[in-house]
């Protein structure tokens, strides 16, 4: 071996494959139970007892939020006929990223025929100088039902912190029977956009989107669709000039058959909490979750 080849650096070892936290909910004798649970830091998974034969899973984290560079990878499987609520213990705080490192949450969901998933997390709170990215892809079998919320705050509003974060990115994909039916991307960087512009957030500080995906002929879908429609107080044909003086503005639309979307802006968490309360009330029906998730939390 000559001196030139002896001085070559050793090849780097192959990178370790990314590890995923995993959840599996299965219907056993008419009760939905957690049949697999594996969490990787910084994620913690909790499984409080639920009424009505459904399953309740709570996402938590060490330190109550995500630090710069943290990555949560979560794979969720709802087996045939399973019913479950996936929520969070509290707000997900995204801490500052002084070096520009991004905190990320990646979710991959699979729902088999007849399964019901209600994904209702507390808001993501983007603290000053934070960078956050979330990607979700839910694969829904024909006959399954997905109710999913995406909620974020502009910052620690009680402390007067508003749109002081560095970047926020969100992407949601939902496929039904292998066909993509929802693709929703949103990115916002306060340094590049005027947050208070009427084209963006105006005076509102918190944003909520709720997606309902399923079969239009499914009675469960119909019940939740009515709950969403009832949350829009104004018709599109008769918008009040006082609309944007309200603390909360809600719009509901049928994106396509089997896909309903609610978007809401609020001046505070309290202004949008009524949306969750209405969803909790609807989910308490026996054919859905069979219990009111908010009564045991708040």
N, C-alpha and C positions, 0 to 999 in steps of 0.2 A: 504493500500500500504506500503510495507516495505521500509527501507532506501536504499536498493540496487537498487530496481526498480525505486525509485524516482530520483536516480542519473544518470539514463541512459539519453543520449542526445536525443533531439527531432529529429525525422527523417527529412532529408533534403527535401525541397519541390521539386517536379518534375521539371526538366530543361525545360525552355521555348523552344518551337519548333523553329528551325532556320527560319528566315524570308528571303524571296527571293525578289529581284527586278524583275519586270516583264514587258515584252514588247509584244504587239500583233499588227501585221500589217495585214490589211484586204484590199482586192480589192473591191472598191466601185465605180461603174460606170466607170470602166476602169482606175481608179486612186487608187494607193496604199496609204493608210492613216494609221496613228497611232491611233488605236482604244482603246488601253489600255497602260498606262505608269505609273509604280509605282517604285520609287527608294528608296532604303535603304542606309543610310550612310555606307561607305564613297563614294558610287557611286552617280553620278549625270547624268541624262539623258537629252539630248538636241535633239530637232527636227527641224533643219533648213529646210526651204522650198527647195524642190527639183524639177527639171524640168523633163520632159519626162513621167510624170504620175507615177513615182516611189517614194519611201519613203526613207528618209535619217535620220538615228539615230546616234548620237554621244555620246560616253561614256566619261565621265569626272570624276574628283574626287576632293575632297577638299584637297588643298595643292599640287595638281598636281602629286600625286603618292600614294603609299601604305606604311604605317608605319608597324613596326613589330606587328604582331598579327591581322592586318586588314584582314577581310574576305569579299569578294564580291561574292554574289550568284545571278546569273542572269538567268532567264528563258525567252526564246525568242520563240514566236509562229508566223510563217508565214502562214496565211490562204491561201486557194486555190487561185492560180493566183496572189498572192501578189509579188511585186518586191521591194527589199530594199537593201540599203547599210548600214552596221553596221561598224562604224569606231571609232576612238578616236580623242580627241581634239588635242593631242600632244603625245610625248613619255610618256609611263607609267614608272615613276621613282620608283624604289624599294629602299627604304631608309634602312640604316643600322639596323641590329638586334643584338644589343650588348648582349642581353640575350638569343639569339638563337630562339626567337619566329619567326614563319613563317608567311609571308604575303601570302594570297591565293586568287585565283580567280577561281570560279566554274561556268561553263556555261552549261546550258541544252537547246538545241534547237530542235524545232519541225517544219518541213516544210511539208505542205500539197501538194497535187497534183498540179502541174503547178507553184508552188512558186519558186522564185529565190532569194537566199540570197548571197550577196557578203560581206564577213567578212574580212575587210582589215584594221586592226589596225596599228598604228604607232609602232615602236619597243618598247619592254620592255628593260629598261636600268637598269642593276643590279649594284647598287653602292657598294662600299667597305663594306664588312662584312654584306651583305644583304642575306636573305633567302627567296626564293619565290617558290611557287608551283601553277601550273595551271592545271585544269582538265576540259575537254570539252567532251560532248557527244551530237552529233547531230543525230536526228531521221528524216530521209528523206523518204518521201512517193515516190512510183514509179511515175515518171513524174516530180518530183521536181529537182531543180538544186542548188548545193552548191559550191561556190568558197570561200575558206578559207585560210588565210595566218597566219603564226606563225613566228614572227620575234623578235630576241633579240640581244642586244649589250652586249659585254663583260664588259662594264662599261662606265664611262664618258671619252670617248676616246679623246675628245678635251683637257681634263686635264691630259692626259697620264695615266688614270686609266684603267688597262686591267686585267681582270680575278682576281680581288681582292675580289669578292663576296664569300660567304660561300657555298651556295648551290642553285641549280636551278633544278626544276623538271617540266616536262611537259608530259601530257598524252592527246591524242586525240582519241576519238572513233566516228565512223560514221556508222550508221546502215541504210540500205535501205530496206524498206518493212519488218522491223523487223530482218533482217539478218546483222550481223556485217561484214562490208567490209573493214573498216580501223581501225587498232589498232596500234598507233604509240606512243611509250614511249621513253623519253630521260631524263637522269639525269646526272648532272655534278657537281663535287666538286673539285675546283682547288687545294685544299690541298691534295687530294688523286690522282689526275691525272696531267699529264704534259700538260698544255694547248697548248704549242708551239710544241708539238710532231706532226710529219706528220700524225700520226694516229688519231689525234684530230683536232686541228684548224690550226696548222702550224703558218703562219704569219697573218692569217685572224682574224678579230675582231668582225665580225657581221655575223649572220646566219639567213637565211630565208627559210621557207618551204611553198609551195603553193599547196593546194589540190583542185582538181576538181572532183566532184562526181555527176553523173547524168546518164541519158540514152544515150548510144552512138548514137542513131538515132535521138536524139533531136537536131535540127539545132542550138540552143543556146549552147549546149554542144560542138558541132563541131566547132563553131566559137571561143570559148574560148580555146579549145584544140589546134587549129592552132596557136593562140596567144602564148600559152605556148611553143609549139614546135619551133616557130620562135625565141625564146629567147636563144636557145642552139646553139651557133655559131660553135661548133665542132661536127663532127660525131664520134660515138664510134669506127668506123673502122679506123679513121685517126687522132688520138689525136696528137697534136703538142707537141714537147718537151718543148716549151715555155709556155705551158698552165698555169703552176703554177707561172709564173712571172706576170700574169695578175692581175689587181686590183679586178676582179670579175670572179668567176668560177661558171658556171650554168650547171646543169644536169637535163634532163627531161626524165621521163619514164612512160610507161603505166603499172601500177601495176597489173591491171586486167581490163577486159572490163567494162567501166564506171567509172574507177578511174585513173586519171592522177596525177602525182606528180612532182613538180619542187623543187629542192634543190639548194641553192646558198650560196656561201661564199664570203664575201667582206672585203676589208681593211678599208672601211668607209661606212657611210650611203649613201654618194653620189654614191659610186660604185654600190649599189644595188637599188638605186632609179629608175633606168631605168626599172627594172622589174615592179614596180608599175605603171610607166608611160605607159608601154605597156598594162597592164591590164586595166587601165583607158580608154585608147583609144578603146580597144575592148568593154568595157562595155558601151561606148557611143552609140553603135548601138541601133536603135529604139526598137528592140525586146528584148534587155537586159535592162539596166537602162535608156537609152535614154538621158544621159548627161555624161559629163566628170567630175568625182568627184574631180580630182586634180586641175582643173582650178579655183575653188572657194576657195581652201584651201591654195595653195602655191603661 
